[in-house]
Amino acid sequence: MLMLMLMLTGVRTIELRAAEWKEFNLDNALWEIPKEHIKKRRPHLVPLSKQAIDILKKLKVISGNYTLVFPGRNDVRKPMSEATII
């Protein structure tokens, strides 16, 4: 699902892996990436397609109890490893 979300949003892998549920507004189809996660150090709004929203709703069932959308396997407080997506 992470690879598909990368293609649908066009963000860098670290931005998606570090994404927190609180950044997403599914009702308005927007993802606000905080400046701390952006290379240019300013907040970035990413419009979400219907497909991306559908994936996020499915992910909410899996990782909705965690802060991160893509939590690490060994430590859910850390983002999923980049090696995991290769």
DAPENOR-V69649 format. One record per backbone hydrogen bond with DSSP energy under -1.0 kcal/mol. NH is the residue of the N-H (numbers start at 0). CO is the residue of the C=O. If there is no record, write none. Layout:
# DAPENOR-V69649
NH,CO / NH,CO
This chain:
# DAPENOR-V69649
4,0 / 5,1 / 6,2 / 7,3 / 8,4 / 9,5 / 15,11 / 16,12 / 17,13 / 18,15 / 20,66 / 22,19 / 23,20 / 24,29 / 29,24 / 30,45 / 31,22 / 32,43 / 36,33 / 37,34 / 40,37 / 43,32 / 45,30 / 47,28 / 52,48 / 53,49 / 54,50 / 55,51 / 56,52 / 57,53 / 58,54 / 59,55 / 62,58 / 63,59 / 65,62 / 68,18 / 71,77 / 77,74 / 79,69
